[in-house]
Amino acid sequence: MSDAAIPEPAPCRECSAGMMRLRFITYFTWLGEELITVQNFPAWICDVCGHREYDEKSISMLTMLLNPDAGKPTSKQRIPHRTRPRPAPRPPAES
Ligand SMILES: [Zn+2]
């Protein structure tokens, strides 16, 4: 088995008519109250019914990345809240 090979489409388990194809999508997940978006996330999507399956390895890797407790003992590290840049104030309108 070579890991450099491009995975081939597999028959869909849901409708068994379509083929699951590897696509790179934007994956959304919640981390606490924050919505996390992961771009170019590999997913298998059926071209007939749209059934979607995620790559197991990618999911577990993502879960590990997103879980603040992953691989750490009991360190109490707080992640600072992200602050949004404020929009520039508008110049006063001509009067
Ligand atoms: Zn299908």
Backbone and ligand atoms as CSV (ligand in chain L), in Angstrom:
chain,resi,resn,atom,element,x,y,z
A,1,MET,N,N,0.845,-1.204,0.000
A,1,MET,CA,C,0.000,0.000,0.000
A,1,MET,C,C,0.874,1.244,0.000
A,2,SER,N,N,0.617,2.104,-0.917
A,2,SER,CA,C,1.382,3.344,-0.950
A,2,SER,C,C,0.506,4.485,-0.470
A,3,ASP,N,N,1.033,5.281,0.406
A,3,ASP,CA,C,0.194,6.340,0.957
A,3,ASP,C,C,0.174,7.579,0.073
A,4,ALA,N,N,0.889,7.534,-1.014
A,4,ALA,CA,C,0.883,8.680,-1.914
A,4,ALA,C,C,-0.228,8.561,-2.958
A,5,ALA,N,N,-0.866,7.399,-2.993
A,5,ALA,CA,C,-1.898,7.174,-4.001
A,5,ALA,C,C,-3.133,8.011,-3.721
A,6,ILE,N,N,-3.730,8.501,-4.775
A,6,ILE,CA,C,-4.989,9.237,-4.640
A,6,ILE,C,C,-6.093,8.210,-4.410
A,7,PRO,N,N,-6.879,8.403,-3.346
A,7,PRO,CA,C,-7.931,7.432,-3.071
A,7,PRO,C,C,-8.970,7.388,-4.185
A,8,GLU,N,N,-9.395,6.205,-4.510
A,8,GLU,CA,C,-10.372,6.065,-5.587
A,8,GLU,C,C,-11.781,6.199,-5.047
A,9,PRO,N,N,-12.702,6.638,-5.886
A,9,PRO,CA,C,-14.096,6.741,-5.437
A,9,PRO,C,C,-14.617,5.378,-4.999
A,10,ALA,N,N,-15.409,5.380,-3.939
A,10,ALA,CA,C,-15.973,4.138,-3.426
A,10,ALA,C,C,-17.484,4.216,-3.550
A,11,PRO,N,N,-18.141,3.088,-3.779
A,11,PRO,CA,C,-19.607,3.111,-3.875
A,11,PRO,C,C,-20.236,3.624,-2.579
A,12,CYS,N,N,-21.298,4.391,-2.735
A,12,CYS,CA,C,-21.964,4.977,-1.575
A,12,CYS,C,C,-22.685,3.909,-0.778
A,13,ARG,N,N,-22.541,3.992,0.529
A,13,ARG,CA,C,-23.195,3.009,1.395
A,13,ARG,C,C,-24.656,3.351,1.622
A,14,GLU,N,N,-25.001,4.615,1.393
A,14,GLU,CA,C,-26.372,5.044,1.646
A,14,GLU,C,C,-27.305,4.655,0.509
A,15,CYS,N,N,-26.949,5.075,-0.685
A,15,CYS,CA,C,-27.869,4.854,-1.806
A,15,CYS,C,C,-27.376,3.732,-2.727
A,16,SER,N,N,-26.132,3.355,-2.568
A,16,SER,CA,C,-25.465,2.344,-3.392
A,16,SER,C,C,-25.638,2.584,-4.893
A,17,ALA,N,N,-25.984,3.790,-5.254
A,17,ALA,CA,C,-26.071,4.153,-6.670
A,17,ALA,C,C,-24.952,5.118,-7.033
A,18,GLY,N,N,-24.622,5.963,-6.088
A,18,GLY,CA,C,-23.612,6.978,-6.366
A,18,GLY,C,C,-22.235,6.528,-5.916
A,19,MET,N,N,-21.281,7.388,-6.183
A,19,MET,CA,C,-19.919,7.120,-5.769
A,19,MET,C,C,-19.484,8.192,-4.772
A,20,MET,N,N,-18.812,7.730,-3.737
A,20,MET,CA,C,-18.250,8.662,-2.775
A,20,MET,C,C,-16.951,9.204,-3.355
A,21,ARG,N,N,-16.886,10.493,-3.459
A,21,ARG,CA,C,-15.674,11.108,-3.999
A,21,ARG,C,C,-15.031,12.004,-2.954
A,22,LEU,N,N,-13.734,12.028,-2.994
A,22,LEU,CA,C,-13.008,12.853,-2.040
A,22,LEU,C,C,-13.047,14.314,-2.475
A,23,ARG,N,N,-13.580,15.122,-1.588
A,23,ARG,CA,C,-13.629,16.562,-1.871
A,23,ARG,C,C,-13.014,17.290,-0.693
A,24,PHE,N,N,-12.624,18.496,-0.951
A,24,PHE,CA,C,-12.117,19.314,0.143
A,24,PHE,C,C,-13.111,20.414,0.416
A,25,ILE,N,N,-13.684,20.346,1.584
A,25,ILE,CA,C,-14.780,21.230,1.932
A,25,ILE,C,C,-14.370,22.109,3.115
A,26,THR,N,N,-15.258,23.000,3.472
A,26,THR,CA,C,-15.049,23.766,4.699
A,26,THR,C,C,-15.852,23.091,5.792
A,27,TYR,N,N,-15.149,22.668,6.813
A,27,TYR,CA,C,-15.762,21.919,7.896
A,27,TYR,C,C,-16.056,22.879,9.045
A,28,PHE,N,N,-17.272,22.790,9.564
A,28,PHE,CA,C,-17.669,23.657,10.672
A,28,PHE,C,C,-17.843,22.835,11.932
A,29,THR,N,N,-17.331,23.326,13.007
A,29,THR,CA,C,-17.560,22.648,14.275
A,29,THR,C,C,-17.532,23.681,15.396
A,30,TRP,N,N,-18.162,23.347,16.491
A,30,TRP,CA,C,-18.193,24.263,17.625
A,30,TRP,C,C,-17.130,23.864,18.630
A,31,LEU,N,N,-16.401,24.858,19.095
A,31,LEU,CA,C,-15.480,24.644,20.195
A,31,LEU,C,C,-15.954,25.563,21.307
A,32,GLY,N,N,-16.638,24.964,22.278
A,32,GLY,CA,C,-17.267,25.800,23.296
A,32,GLY,C,C,-18.307,26.663,22.615
A,33,GLU,N,N,-18.123,27.964,22.701
A,33,GLU,CA,C,-19.096,28.857,22.080
A,33,GLU,C,C,-18.572,29.443,20.785
A,34,GLU,N,N,-17.437,28.947,20.388
A,34,GLU,CA,C,-16.822,29.516,19.195
A,34,GLU,C,C,-17.004,28.584,18.013
A,35,LEU,N,N,-17.427,29.148,16.910
A,35,LEU,CA,C,-17.574,28.355,15.696
A,35,LEU,C,C,-16.230,28.295,14.979
A,36,ILE,N,N,-15.780,27.090,14.789
A,36,ILE,CA,C,-14.489,26.898,14.141
A,36,ILE,C,C,-14.747,26.474,12.700
A,37,THR,N,N,-14.065,27.068,11.783
A,37,THR,CA,C,-14.154,26.621,10.398
A,37,THR,C,C,-12.791,26.106,9.968
A,38,VAL,N,N,-12.821,24.964,9.353
A,38,VAL,CA,C,-11.586,24.362,8.868
A,38,VAL,C,C,-11.693,24.259,7.363
A,39,GLN,N,N,-10.826,24.971,6.697
A,39,GLN,CA,C,-10.899,24.957,5.241
A,39,GLN,C,C,-10.105,23.796,4.681
A,40,ASN,N,N,-10.510,23.392,3.488
A,40,ASN,CA,C,-9.844,22.282,2.793
A,40,ASN,C,C,-9.815,21.018,3.624
A,41,PHE,N,N,-10.940,20.736,4.252
A,41,PHE,CA,C,-11.024,19.531,5.053
A,41,PHE,C,C,-11.497,18.397,4.154
A,42,PRO,N,N,-10.798,17.248,4.203
A,42,PRO,CA,C,-11.170,16.155,3.311
A,42,PRO,C,C,-12.468,15.483,3.741
A,43,ALA,N,N,-13.372,15.319,2.800
A,43,ALA,CA,C,-14.634,14.644,3.068
A,43,ALA,C,C,-15.001,13.804,1.848
A,44,TRP,N,N,-15.654,12.699,2.124
A,44,TRP,CA,C,-16.156,11.860,1.035
A,44,TRP,C,C,-17.613,12.206,0.824
A,45,ILE,N,N,-17.934,12.616,-0.384
A,45,ILE,CA,C,-19.304,13.045,-0.653
A,45,ILE,C,C,-19.860,12.249,-1.824
A,46,CYS,N,N,-21.055,11.715,-1.627
A,46,CYS,CA,C,-21.719,10.954,-2.681
A,46,CYS,C,C,-22.215,11.906,-3.758
A,47,ASP,N,N,-21.970,11.530,-4.999
A,47,ASP,CA,C,-22.387,12.426,-6.086
A,47,ASP,C,C,-23.856,12.246,-6.446
A,48,VAL,N,N,-24.531,11.308,-5.804
A,48,VAL,CA,C,-25.952,11.119,-6.081
A,48,VAL,C,C,-26.805,11.632,-4.920
A,49,CYS,N,N,-26.605,11.092,-3.723
A,49,CYS,CA,C,-27.483,11.470,-2.608
A,49,CYS,C,C,-26.841,12.526,-1.707
A,50,GLY,N,N,-25.579,12.803,-1.924
A,50,GLY,CA,C,-24.927,13.832,-1.121
A,50,GLY,C,C,-24.505,13.362,0.259
A,51,HIS,N,N,-24.582,12.079,0.484
A,51,HIS,CA,C,-24.144,11.519,1.761
A,51,HIS,C,C,-22.680,11.872,1.984
A,52,ARG,N,N,-22.369,12.245,3.214
A,52,ARG,CA,C,-21.044,12.762,3.490
A,52,ARG,C,C,-20.367,11.955,4.590
A,53,GLU,N,N,-19.163,11.591,4.330
A,53,GLU,CA,C,-18.373,10.921,5.368
A,53,GLU,C,C,-17.034,11.604,5.463
A,54,TYR,N,N,-16.565,11.696,6.688
A,54,TYR,CA,C,-15.274,12.346,6.869
A,54,TYR,C,C,-14.190,11.306,7.044
A,55,ASP,N,N,-13.035,11.714,6.661
A,55,ASP,CA,C,-11.880,10.861,6.802
A,55,ASP,C,C,-11.578,10.690,8.297
A,56,GLU,N,N,-11.540,9.457,8.728
A,56,GLU,CA,C,-11.376,9.172,10.160
A,56,GLU,C,C,-10.112,9.790,10.739
A,57,LYS,N,N,-9.047,9.658,10.004
A,57,LYS,CA,C,-7.769,10.181,10.494
A,57,LYS,C,C,-7.839,11.685,10.661
A,58,SER,N,N,-8.452,12.341,9.677
A,58,SER,CA,C,-8.529,13.801,9.738
A,58,SER,C,C,-9.397,14.241,10.897
A,59,ILE,N,N,-10.491,13.503,11.127
A,59,ILE,CA,C,-11.385,13.847,12.224
A,59,ILE,C,C,-10.681,13.713,13.562
A,60,SER,N,N,-9.953,12.613,13.740
A,60,SER,CA,C,-9.309,12.433,15.037
A,60,SER,C,C,-8.175,13.434,15.226
A,61,MET,N,N,-7.542,13.792,14.130
A,61,MET,CA,C,-6.491,14.792,14.238
A,61,MET,C,C,-7.083,16.145,14.605
A,62,LEU,N,N,-8.195,16.448,13.963
A,62,LEU,CA,C,-8.867,17.720,14.226
A,62,LEU,C,C,-9.366,17.773,15.669
A,63,THR,N,N,-9.948,16.676,16.118
A,63,THR,CA,C,-10.448,16.619,17.485
A,63,THR,C,C,-9.321,16.857,18.479
A,64,MET,N,N,-8.178,16.287,18.166
A,64,MET,CA,C,-7.042,16.469,19.045
A,64,MET,C,C,-6.568,17.915,19.048
A,65,LEU,N,N,-6.592,18.506,17.864
A,65,LEU,CA,C,-6.157,19.894,17.762
A,65,LEU,C,C,-7.096,20.835,18.499
A,66,LEU,N,N,-8.382,20.513,18.431
A,66,LEU,CA,C,-9.377,21.413,19.003
A,66,LEU,C,C,-9.592,21.191,20.484
A,67,ASN,N,N,-9.256,20.015,20.947
A,67,ASN,CA,C,-9.458,19.731,22.363
A,67,ASN,C,C,-8.321,20.329,23.172
A,68,PRO,N,N,-8.607,21.327,23.964
A,68,PRO,CA,C,-7.543,21.996,24.706
A,68,PRO,C,C,-6.869,21.070,25.712
A,69,ASP,N,N,-7.538,19.999,26.074
A,69,ASP,CA,C,-6.962,19.103,27.068
A,69,ASP,C,C,-6.134,17.994,26.444
A,70,ALA,N,N,-6.138,17.943,25.125
A,70,ALA,CA,C,-5.478,16.839,24.462
A,70,ALA,C,C,-3.981,16.844,24.744
A,71,GLY,N,N,-3.509,15.726,25.205
A,71,GLY,CA,C,-2.083,15.543,25.384
A,71,GLY,C,C,-1.470,16.384,26.493
A,72,LYS,N,N,-2.308,17.125,27.193
A,72,LYS,CA,C,-1.762,17.923,28.284
A,72,LYS,C,C,-2.233,17.348,29.593
A,73,PRO,N,N,-1.392,17.359,30.599
A,73,PRO,CA,C,-1.888,17.031,31.930
A,73,PRO,C,C,-2.764,18.165,32.430
A,74,THR,N,N,-2.695,18.534,33.640
A,74,THR,CA,C,-3.637,19.541,34.130
A,74,THR,C,C,-3.006,20.924,34.159
A,75,SER,N,N,-2.730,21.444,32.976
A,75,SER,CA,C,-2.211,22.809,32.946
A,75,SER,C,C,-3.384,23.746,32.721
A,76,LYS,N,N,-3.434,24.774,33.515
A,76,LYS,CA,C,-4.565,25.687,33.394
A,76,LYS,C,C,-4.178,26.876,32.541
A,77,GLN,N,N,-4.174,26.583,31.264
A,77,GLN,CA,C,-3.804,27.654,30.348
A,77,GLN,C,C,-5.068,28.198,29.727
A,78,ARG,N,N,-5.243,29.470,29.841
A,78,ARG,CA,C,-6.443,30.088,29.270
A,78,ARG,C,C,-6.127,30.647,27.903
A,79,ILE,N,N,-7.015,30.359,27.012
A,79,ILE,CA,C,-6.851,30.927,25.681
A,79,ILE,C,C,-7.541,32.291,25.678
A,80,PRO,N,N,-6.799,33.324,25.382
A,80,PRO,CA,C,-7.428,34.656,25.390
A,80,PRO,C,C,-8.487,34.775,24.300
A,81,HIS,N,N,-9.496,35.544,24.630
A,81,HIS,CA,C,-10.548,35.761,23.646
A,81,HIS,C,C,-10.007,36.546,22.469
A,82,ARG,N,N,-10.450,36.155,21.339
A,82,ARG,CA,C,-10.052,36.911,20.164
A,82,ARG,C,C,-10.865,38.196,20.104
A,83,THR,N,N,-10.211,39.267,19.771
A,83,THR,CA,C,-10.950,40.513,19.633
A,83,THR,C,C,-11.033,40.880,18.166
A,84,ARG,N,N,-12.175,41.328,17.814
A,84,ARG,CA,C,-12.349,41.728,16.426
A,84,ARG,C,C,-11.843,43.144,16.227
A,85,PRO,N,N,-11.205,43.366,15.101
A,85,PRO,CA,C,-10.798,44.749,14.828
A,85,PRO,C,C,-12.031,45.621,14.617
A,86,ARG,N,N,-12.001,46.786,15.199
A,86,ARG,CA,C,-13.161,47.667,15.044
A,86,ARG,C,C,-13.156,48.299,13.667
A,87,PRO,N,N,-14.307,48.510,13.124
A,87,PRO,CA,C,-14.359,49.236,11.848
A,87,PRO,C,C,-13.909,50.667,12.058
A,88,ALA,N,N,-13.227,51.179,11.064
A,88,ALA,CA,C,-12.732,52.560,11.167
A,88,ALA,C,C,-13.910,53.514,11.263
A,89,PRO,N,N,-13.787,54.525,12.105
A,89,PRO,CA,C,-14.903,55.486,12.215
A,89,PRO,C,C,-15.070,56.251,10.915
A,90,ARG,N,N,-16.308,56.502,10.612
A,90,ARG,CA,C,-16.566,57.235,9.370
A,90,ARG,C,C,-16.170,58.686,9.499
A,91,PRO,N,N,-15.637,59.240,8.432
A,91,PRO,CA,C,-15.365,60.692,8.466
A,91,PRO,C,C,-16.695,61.423,8.527
A,92,PRO,N,N,-16.730,62.546,9.209
A,92,PRO,CA,C,-18.007,63.286,9.314
A,92,PRO,C,C,-18.496,63.716,7.930
A,93,ALA,N,N,-19.771,63.594,7.734
A,93,ALA,CA,C,-20.344,63.953,6.441
A,93,ALA,C,C,-20.260,65.464,6.231
A,94,GLU,N,N,-20.183,65.818,4.981
A,94,GLU,CA,C,-20.155,67.255,4.666
A,94,GLU,C,C,-21.460,67.896,5.064
A,95,SER,N,N,-21.374,69.105,5.587
A,95,SER,CA,C,-22.612,69.749,5.943
A,95,SER,C,C,-22.836,71.013,5.138
L,1,ZN,ZN,ZN,-25.301,8.065,-2.106
